[in-house]
Amino acid sequence: MRSFGIEEEFFILEPLAGLPRVPIASARAELLALTAGGTRTHSEFLACQLEGIGPICTQGAEALESAQAYRTVLPGTGVIRRWPWEPHRASRALQPS
């Protein structure tokens, strides 16, 4: 029997400018602790990037269910709603002079 898994990459963006942003340490820790539908969150190369790693599956429906459960929970975290960002050099360009 063949098995497979799904890995998804997510970039954290500042909502108004749409630029990549690094969340503060406590928000990042909350995101990295997130699990849903058998999918776990891991850090990636960029600090503004996260990876959702799904369970090993043998059926397409099983993989879809896991991915959908994770995608449903991710936006509902307090982290996503609060937008706690660390200062970023690009932010200066966004501020009125």
N, C-alpha and C positions, 0 to 999 in steps of 0.2 A: 504494500500500500504506500502510495506517495504522500508526503506531507509538505506543508509550506507554511509560511508566516507572512504577515504584513508589517512593514515598517513605514511610518509616515513622518515626514519632516514638517515642523511648524516653525514659522518665523514670528517673533513678537514684534509688533509694529506700534508706534505711537499713533493713536487714533486720528488725530487732526491732520498731521503731516504725512502719515503713512511711511515714516522712516523707521528703519530697524532701531530698537531700543533695548537696553539691558535692564531687566527688572532689579529692584533692590534685593539684597540677600534673603530677607525673610520671604518675599514673594517668590523668588526663585526656588527656595526650599519647599514652599507649598506646592508649586508646580511639579517639582521633581518627586514629591511624595504621592502624586496623583496616580491612581490605578482605577481602571473600570473595564468591565467585560474581559478581564484577563490581560488587558494591555497595560504595560508599565511605561512610565516616563523616564527618559534618560537625557542627560545633557549632550550637546553636540559640540563641534569644533568652535562655532561662534557662540558667544555668550547670549546672543539674542535668538538662539535657535534651540529647539527641543525636538526630541524624537519619541514617538509613540511606538513601542515594540509590542506587537500582538503575540498571542500564544501560538504554538505549533498547531496547525489545523489539518484536517484531512478532507473537509467538505467546504465548498464555497460559501454555503449558507452560514456555517459556523464562523468563518472569517469575516463575513459581512456583519453578522450580529456583534462580534467583538469590536470591529471598527466603528460601527454606529453607536454602540454604548459609550465608547471613549469620546467620540466627537460630540456626543450629547452632554457629557459631564464637563469637558474641558472649558467651554465658554461660561458655565455656571459657577466656576470657582470665584471666590472673592477677589482673587488676584486679577483676573481678567476685568472685573467690574471696577476695581479701584485704580487701575493703571498707575502703579507706584514705580516710577522710573528713576534711575540714577541720572544725574546731569550728563549731558552729552554735548560735545562741541557743536554739532549741527543745530542744537536748540537755539543758539544765539542768532542764527540766521532767521529763525521763525519769530523772534520777538520784535515788536515794533521798536523803532529807534527814537 
